[in-house]
Amino acid sequence: MNFLLVGFGGILGGFCRFQLGKVVSRKSHSSFPLGTLLINISGAFLLGLLSSHPVNNRVYLLLGDGFLGAYTTFSTFMYEGFHLFEENKKLNAFVYVLGSLVIGVVGFVGGFALPL
């Protein structure tokens, strides 16, 4: 049962990441990976929110490990950060990598601290 919960959550999270990334890319008209940045920060915030409240283990498997695990994407973050360095866009790369890390932690803490 646990595999099904993680798998189903992962399918939904991956689909949401893909769709949201496409929408943001289309609207931003920039080489800066704004979609991945927003996805990872919102995912960190949502994981903080989920982690701060007692939830059933199955709910956490579905939403935390499954959905948010597939929704956020470290590999894309690494690829896009490296690609910015490779294109000699060092300031964009620095802002993207550092911003993702710092704002991601702030997002997680913000979600964790949000009283519901």
C-alpha positions as CSV (number, residue, x, y, z in Angstrom):
1,M,0.0,0.0,0.0
2,N,2.8,2.4,0.8
3,F,4.3,2.1,-2.7
4,L,1.0,2.9,-4.2
5,L,0.6,6.0,-2.1
6,V,4.1,7.3,-2.9
7,G,3.6,6.3,-6.6
8,F,0.2,8.0,-7.0
9,G,1.5,11.2,-5.2
10,G,4.6,11.1,-7.4
11,I,2.5,11.0,-10.6
12,L,0.5,14.0,-9.5
13,G,3.5,15.9,-8.3
14,G,5.5,15.3,-11.4
15,F,2.5,16.3,-13.6
16,C,2.1,19.5,-11.6
17,R,5.8,20.3,-11.8
18,F,5.8,19.8,-15.6
19,Q,2.7,21.8,-16.3
20,L,3.6,24.7,-13.9
21,G,7.2,24.8,-15.3
22,K,5.8,25.1,-18.9
23,V,3.4,27.9,-17.9
24,V,6.0,29.9,-16.1
25,S,8.6,29.4,-18.9
26,R,6.0,30.6,-21.5
27,K,5.1,33.7,-19.5
28,S,8.6,34.7,-18.4
29,H,10.3,34.8,-21.8
30,S,13.7,34.5,-20.0
31,S,16.6,32.1,-19.9
32,F,16.5,32.4,-16.1
33,P,15.0,29.2,-14.7
34,L,12.2,31.0,-12.8
35,G,9.8,28.0,-13.1
36,T,12.1,25.6,-11.2
37,L,12.9,28.3,-8.7
38,L,9.2,28.9,-7.9
39,I,8.4,25.2,-7.9
40,N,11.2,24.3,-5.5
41,I,10.5,27.2,-3.1
42,S,6.7,26.5,-3.1
43,G,7.5,22.8,-2.5
44,A,9.8,23.7,0.4
45,F,7.1,25.8,1.9
46,L,4.5,23.1,1.5
47,L,6.8,20.5,3.0
48,G,7.4,22.8,6.0
49,L,3.6,23.2,6.3
50,L,3.0,19.5,6.1
51,S,5.9,18.7,8.5
52,S,4.6,21.1,11.2
53,H,1.3,19.4,11.6
54,P,0.7,15.8,12.9
55,V,-0.5,13.8,9.9
56,N,-1.2,10.2,9.4
57,N,1.8,8.3,8.0
58,R,-0.1,7.5,4.8
59,V,-1.0,11.1,4.3
60,Y,2.7,12.0,4.6
61,L,3.7,9.2,2.2
62,L,1.2,10.5,-0.4
63,L,1.9,14.2,0.0
64,G,5.4,14.5,1.4
65,D,7.3,11.6,-0.1
66,G,5.1,11.2,-3.2
67,F,3.7,14.5,-4.4
68,L,6.3,16.9,-3.0
69,G,9.1,14.6,-3.7
70,A,8.2,14.6,-7.4
71,Y,7.0,18.2,-7.5
72,T,10.4,19.6,-6.4
73,T,13.4,18.7,-8.4
74,F,17.0,18.8,-7.3
75,S,18.3,17.4,-10.5
76,T,16.7,20.1,-12.6
77,F,18.0,22.7,-10.2
78,M,21.5,21.4,-10.6
79,Y,21.2,21.2,-14.4
80,E,19.9,24.7,-14.8
81,G,22.4,26.2,-12.4
82,F,25.3,24.5,-14.2
83,H,23.8,25.6,-17.5
84,L,23.8,29.3,-16.4
85,F,27.5,29.0,-15.4
86,E,28.2,27.3,-18.7
87,E,26.6,30.1,-20.7
88,N,28.8,32.6,-18.7
89,K,25.7,34.0,-16.9
90,K,27.5,34.0,-13.6
91,L,25.4,36.6,-11.8
92,N,22.2,34.8,-12.8
93,A,23.7,31.4,-11.8
94,F,24.8,32.9,-8.4
95,V,21.3,34.4,-7.8
96,Y,19.6,31.2,-8.9
97,V,21.6,28.8,-6.8
98,L,22.0,31.0,-3.7
99,G,18.4,32.2,-3.9
100,S,17.0,28.7,-4.3
101,L,18.9,27.6,-1.2
102,V,18.2,30.6,1.1
103,I,14.6,31.2,0.0
104,G,14.0,27.5,0.0
105,V,15.0,27.3,3.7
106,V,13.0,30.4,4.5
107,G,10.0,28.9,2.7
108,F,10.3,25.6,4.7
109,V,10.6,27.5,8.0
110,G,7.7,29.8,7.0
111,G,5.5,26.8,6.2
112,F,6.5,25.1,9.4
113,A,5.7,28.1,11.5
114,L,2.4,28.9,9.9
115,P,-0.4,28.2,12.4
116,L,-3.3,26.3,11.0
